[in-house]
């Protein structure tokens, strides 16, 4: 397969992963925590596909010393690394949303108790 085709596959898989990660973040923002894990899994699967192609490029370069690195391959590598970095940040944001949701739930419960005590 041509380098350009494989580069486009890396971009496609990384883009898919990014979309799944943002869907997970959106779900977390709206308290839909049951949806997050499947989106994370889908993102991880797409990143794995992209990473396997990247690894094949590295192996080929180690053996055959690629003469030229097409700009599209450089862009694909950049795109993949950016999504991998975003993944780490999005996972932290999801955790923060989960913690905030739990804090809000506890606060709501506490306010209910205070309100019931005031009524008595």
C-alpha positions in Angstrom: 0.0 0.0 0.0 1.3 3.5 -0.8 2.6 5.8 1.9 -0.1 8.3 1.1 -2.9 5.8 1.6 -1.5 4.6 4.9 -1.0 8.3 6.0 -4.7 8.9 5.2 -5.6 5.9 7.3 -3.7 7.2 10.2 -5.5 10.6 9.9 -8.9 8.8 9.6 -8.4 6.6 12.6 -7.0 9.4 14.7 -9.9 11.6 13.6 -12.4 8.9 14.6 -10.7 8.6 18.0 -10.9 12.3 18.5 -14.6 12.3 17.7 -15.3 9.4 20.2 -13.3 11.2 22.9 -15.2 14.4 22.4 -18.5 12.4 22.5 -17.3 11.0 25.9 -16.5 14.5 27.2 -19.9 15.7 26.0 -21.6 12.9 27.8 -19.7 13.7 31.0 -20.7 17.3 30.8 -24.3 16.2 30.7 -24.0 13.6 33.5 -24.4 10.7 31.1 -21.7 8.6 32.7 -23.0 5.3 31.4 -22.0 6.3 27.9 -18.4 7.2 28.6 -16.8 3.9 28.8 -18.0 2.7 25.4 -16.8 5.9 23.8 -13.4 5.5 25.5 -13.1 2.0 24.2 -14.0 3.0 20.6 -11.4 5.8 20.8 -8.8 3.4 22.1 -9.6 0.9 19.3 -9.2 3.6 16.6 -5.9 4.8 18.2 -4.6 1.3 18.2 -5.3 1.0 14.5 -3.5 4.2 13.8 -0.6 3.3 16.1 -0.1 -0.1 14.3 0.2 1.7 11.0 2.7 4.2 12.5 4.7 1.3 13.9 4.8 -0.3 10.5 6.3 2.9 9.1 8.9 3.0 11.8 9.9 -0.6 11.2 10.0 -0.1 7.4 12.2 3.0 7.9 14.5 1.1 10.2 15.0 -1.6 7.6 14.8 0.2 4.3 15.5 3.8 5.3 12.7 5.6 3.6 14.1 8.1 1.0 11.5 10.7 1.5 9.0 11.5 4.2 5.9 12.9 2.4 4.3 16.0 4.0 1.1 14.0 4.3 2.9 11.4 6.5 4.3 14.1 8.7 0.8 15.6 9.0 -0.6 12.2 9.9 2.0 11.7 12.6 1.3 15.2 14.0 -2.4 14.5 13.9 -2.0 11.2 15.7 0.2 12.7 18.4 -2.2 15.6 19.0 -5.1 13.2 19.5 -3.1 11.1 21.9 -2.3 14.2 23.9 -6.0 15.3 23.7 -7.0 11.9 25.0 -5.0 12.4 28.2 -6.5 15.8 28.7 -10.1 14.7 27.9 -9.8 11.8 30.4 -8.8 14.3 33.1 -11.7 16.5 32.2 -14.1 13.6 32.4 -12.8 12.7 35.8 -13.4 16.3 36.9 -16.9 16.2 35.6 -17.6 13.0 37.4 -16.2 14.4 40.7 -18.2 17.6 40.2 -21.4 15.7 39.5 -20.9 13.6 42.7 -20.2 16.7 44.7 -23.3 18.4 43.4 -25.4 15.2 44.2 -24.1 15.2 47.8 -24.8 18.9 48.1 -28.3 18.5 46.8 -28.9 15.7 49.3 -27.5 17.9 52.1 -29.7 20.8 51.2 -32.7 18.5 51.2 -31.9 17.4 54.7 -31.4 21.0 55.9 -34.7 22.0 54.3 -36.5 19.0 56.0 -35.0 20.0 59.4 -36.1 23.6 59.0 -39.7 22.5 58.3 -39.8 20.5 61.6 
